[in-house]
Amino acid sequence: MTEEIPALSFQEVDFVPEKEVWNVYELGDRSTLKIRAILVKLLKPRVQRKIPVPGRPELEGQEFRAKFQNILAVTKAESSLMGKPTSPLPLSELEKMERLEVSYTPFQEDWNIYVLPEGSRIKVKLVVSSVFRIKGQYDELGYPMYLVNSTNAITPVPKP
C-alpha cells in the first residue's frame, strides 16, 4: 500500500525558515529575473537508511524529500521585448508554445536556510539549468514571460 502512495512511506518534518533569498539572473536578452524557491513541505523516510558521508559522520542518515513553490519575477526588460499583457495560461499550455532559449548569468545566488524541530538546519539552493522566453506572451505589466528549468538542492548544515 505505501508503495502506491509515496507520502505514506515518509513522515512530515516541521521547519521554520531562517533565511529565504531572491536569486537574481541577468539574461542574454538584457532582462533581469528574480527567482525565489519556497520550501512548502519537507519529508523524511519513516525508515532511515544509513547513507555514509566520508569524513562527515554528522551528515549520515539524513535523507529528505521536499516540495517547493518557485516564484519568478521579471524586474527589468528592454522595451523592445515588452508587449501588451496576455491572458494568464497554465504551465502545461505555456510549455507547448514557441519559445527561445536565453543565456543567463547568475548575478546573486545564495542558500535558503531552514531550522528543523531538533535544532538542526538544512540549506536549499535553487539551481537554474535553462531559461526560455515565450514568444508573444507577456505578464500583467507587459514584461516578457519566461520558463525556467531548475532544481532545488538540499543539504544539511554541519553543526559547528
N, C-alpha and C positions, 0 to 999 in steps of 0.2 A: 504493500500500500504506500509506504513512504517513497518508493522509487517512482511512483506515478505522480506524487505531489511533492516537488522538491522542498518546499518550505517545512514539511514535516520532518525532514532529516536535519533540520537546523533549529537553533533557538535564537530568538531575537536578543540583541545586545543593545542596551540603552547607551546613549552617548550624549555629551554636551559639547557644542562647538567652542573651541578655544580661539580659533582663528580661521576665517574663511576669506579668501582673497580673490580679486579680479586679476586674471591673466590678460595681458594686452599683446596683440599681434599687429604688426604693420604688414599690410598686404601688398603684393606686387602691383596692384592697380591703384595704389596710394590711399586706400581706405584703411581705417583702423577698426579692429574688432576687440571687444572686451568679452571675456567668457569667464563664468564662474561655475564651478562644479559644487553642487549642494548634495551632501550625503543625506538621504532620506530614510534609509533602512540599512542596518548592519546585522548580519547573521553569522553565527559560528556553528560548526558541525556539533551535533549532540554527542558524537563520539570523536574526540580529538585524536588525530594521528600525530605521532612524533615525527616532525619534519626537522632533521638535523641541519643546523646552520653552523658550518665550521668556524670556530673561533668566536661565535656569538651565542652561547647557550641560553641567554635570556630571551632569544627570539624563537627558540624551539617550540613547536606545537601551536603556534599562533597562525590560524588559517581563518580567513573571513570571506564571506560573500557580501556584496553590497549592491544597493540600488541608489542611483544618482538622478538628479534633475539638473541638467546643464542649462544655464541661462546665457544667452548671447545677445549682444547689442552692438550695432554699428555706431561708432561715435564720431566718425569723420569719413567723408567720401567726396571725391571730385564732383562738381556739379554736372559734368558730362555723364556720370554714371547714375545720377538720380532720375526719378521719374514719378509720374502720377501714382499715388498709392493704389495697390491692387487688393482685392478681397483676400483675406487670410485663407490659406489652403492647408489641409492636413499634410503631415510629413510624407505620407505614402504617395500623395499627388505631386508634391514638390520633387521627390526623388525621381519621378518619371519625366520631368521637364528638361528641356535643353539647358545645359549648364557649361560653364567654362572653368577649368581648374585655374586657381590663382596661387602664385607662390606666396609664402608668408615668412616673416622673421619674428621670432619672439622678442618683444620689447621689454616685457616684465612678466616673469613666471615665478611662482612660489608655491609652497605646500600649504594645504589646509591642515589644521591640527584639531583632533577630537579627543576628549578625555572620556575614558571608559569607567564604569562604576567602581572597579577595584583600584582606580587611580592611575592605571597605565594609560598610555597615549598612543594613538595611531596618527600617521600623516597620509594625506591623499594628494596626488598631483594629477591634474588634467594634462594629458599628452596628446597634442594635435598631430594627426597623420596626414590630413589633406583638407583643403578648403576649396569650395566651388561657389561661384557667383551664378545665381539662377537667372537666366535671361528673361527680361520682361516682367520680373516680379519685384515689388517694392513694398516696404513696410508702411505703416500708417503715417510716417513723416516724409516718405518719398525716398528713403535710403534703399540701396540695393539689398536684396535678400541673399544670404549665404547659407550653404550647408557646410557643416564642419564635421569631419570624421575624426573621432577621438576615442581615447580610452582613459580610464582612471586607474592609476597605480596606487596600491595600498601597501604600506609597510609600517611595522611597529616602530615607535620611537624608543631607542635604547634608554634604559634608566641610567641616570648619571652615576 
